[in-house]
Amino acid sequence: MKNLRFCLIILLVLSFFGCNRESKSFEKLAEVNGEILYLEEFVAMMGEDNWMAMDSSARRKAVEDWVNITILAQKAKKDKLLERPGVKQRLDIAEKKVSANALIAERLSLINISEEQLFSYFRVHRAEFMEPVQFYRVQRICLPSKIQAENVFEKIRDGLDFMQALNRYKSEAPLHLSGDMGFLKPSSADSLFWLSARQLEEGEPGLLRKDDYWYVIRYTEKKEGDDVANFEDFKAEIRHKILLEKQEDVYRQLLRETKAQAGKVFYY
């Protein structure tokens, strides 16, 4: 319930920022009483790393929570609860937190982490990355749109055999983009499919988007590779870890810079 209240406050704060919701490049997730909920806004609120780490069922649950929060937010606005002093104060605090976090995130995005820094971290923390690489045998059904992919995904979840779905729907997109992909590893050109497969249980369907197409996937088998994971397999993860470690330093540096440039501060 506490997380629900917090998300509600953040959702209300975002409405004050006047996002350009008419952008045709935004992908729609849902519509609640005429209000469109966009993927880009949701990922910005959740954090891209959190969104990418979720499997398909967790994403559906998160979107459903967002829909429920939007319904409550619309009700609160209709009942003019936002005009109450206590609510206004909490919104003000939430807006400050969102703004401050955006400033920190912007500064973090400007940090250039060199290949040498990444490899140095890998050497120091090598023990964390010594587990054998898991290879996943992935099957995929390529569809031309999110709606079609979700439709096939739901049919499979409701009991349609994956191979029957593959034979039935693979002609809706280029044939060579559907079928058995073989065993994938994280350093391959199809690493996005490997990452998605890693978040699923064996045989469980998942959804992902790549380039101009949507895919329903599953993995039918996994095995350990002959070698332990190498540096290339973990570069993205290492960069994320380094940024997390730098977050506190960035916060303090920003605070020093801003205080030096800002007006006077008085404590009473």
Order of alpha helices (4+ residues) and beta strands (2+ residues): alpha-beta-beta-alpha-alpha-alpha-alpha-alpha-beta-alpha-alpha-beta-alpha-beta-beta-alpha
